[in-house]
Structures are given as structure tokens and as C-alpha cells.
């Protein structure tokens, strides 16, 4: 990650919903990301999210994130962290 990255300490990671996809996960970091395969490309601000219950980490723009309330967290836990069907 670049010098403008921000990796959250484990105790401060938040559960979030990616409004672009409807997926729920634990916010891992927000950083300016340089795509390694695109030499000379400008950095994009991305949020890295780990799915609850395991799976592949994904990215989205931070503007699409919504923090979950305790009630939403409980509701997601009761549903078993299922991913939405596209």
C-alpha cells in the first residue's frame, strides 16, 4: 500500500455494507491503490473488505460503504452472512 494508505487496527475494524453490491464484510483498509499491471496509471482510492464467514476479499470505492448498526449486524448474523445472488 502507498504512503497514503490506512490499514485499520483489528480492534477498530468496522462491519460495512457495500451499497454497490449489497455484500456485507469487515473493512480492512482504505488506500490509494496503484494497479500493478497499468504502468503510469493514477492511483484510485479503494476500500478493501473481507467477507464475513470467509471468502475472497473485494474492493469498492469508499463512497459506497455504509457502516452497519448493531441491529443490522445482528440481522446479518442471523442470516448466516449469505452473499446476495446476482
C-alpha positions in Angstrom: 0.0 0.0 0.0 1.1 3.5 -0.6 2.1 6.1 2.0 -1.5 7.4 1.9 -2.9 4.0 2.9 -4.7 3.4 6.1 -4.9 -0.1 7.5 -7.3 -0.3 10.4 -6.1 -1.9 13.6 -8.1 -5.1 14.2 -10.0 -3.7 17.2 -11.2 -0.8 15.1 -12.4 -2.6 12.0 -16.0 -2.0 11.2 -18.7 -4.1 9.6 -19.9 -2.4 6.5 -22.3 -2.9 3.6 -21.0 -2.3 0.1 -24.0 -0.5 -1.4 -22.8 -1.2 -4.9 -23.2 -4.9 -4.5 -25.2 -5.4 -1.3 -22.4 -7.5 0.2 -21.5 -7.3 3.9 -18.0 -7.6 5.3 -15.3 -6.3 7.6 -13.5 -3.2 6.4 -9.8 -3.9 6.3 -8.2 -0.8 4.8 -8.8 2.3 2.8 -5.9 3.3 0.5 -4.8 4.9 -2.8 -4.3 1.8 -4.9 -2.0 1.6 -8.0 -2.9 -1.2 -10.4 0.4 -3.1 -10.9 -0.5 -4.0 -14.5 -1.2 -0.4 -15.5 2.1 1.4 -15.6 1.7 5.1 -15.3 -1.9 4.9 -14.2 -3.1 7.2 -11.4 -4.0 5.8 -8.1 -7.6 5.0 -7.2 -9.0 5.4 -3.7 -10.3 1.9 -2.7 -11.7 0.2 0.4 -10.7 -3.4 0.9 -13.4 -5.6 2.5 -13.1 -9.1 3.9 -16.3 -11.2 3.7 -17.8 -12.4 7.0 -17.5 -16.1 7.4 -14.6 -16.4 4.9 -14.1 -16.0 1.2 -12.3 -13.7 -1.2 -11.6 -10.1 -0.3 -13.1 -7.5 -2.6 -12.7 -3.7 -3.2 -15.1 -0.9 -3.7 -14.9 2.9 -3.6 -15.2 4.2 0.0 -18.2 6.3 -1.1 -20.3 3.1 -1.4 -19.7 2.0 2.2 -22.3 2.1 4.9 -21.4 1.2 8.5 -23.8 -1.4 10.0 -25.7 -0.6 13.1 -25.8 -3.2 15.9 -29.3 -4.2 14.8 -28.2 -4.7 11.2 -25.2 -6.6 12.4 -27.4 -9.0 14.4 -29.8 -9.4 11.4 -26.9 -10.3 9.1 -25.5 -12.8 11.7 -28.9 -14.5 11.9 -28.9 -14.8 8.1 -25.6 -16.6 8.2 -23.6 -13.9 6.2 -25.0 -15.2 2.9 -23.9 -13.4 -0.2 -26.6 -11.8 -2.4 -27.4 -13.6 -5.6 -26.7 -11.5 -8.7 
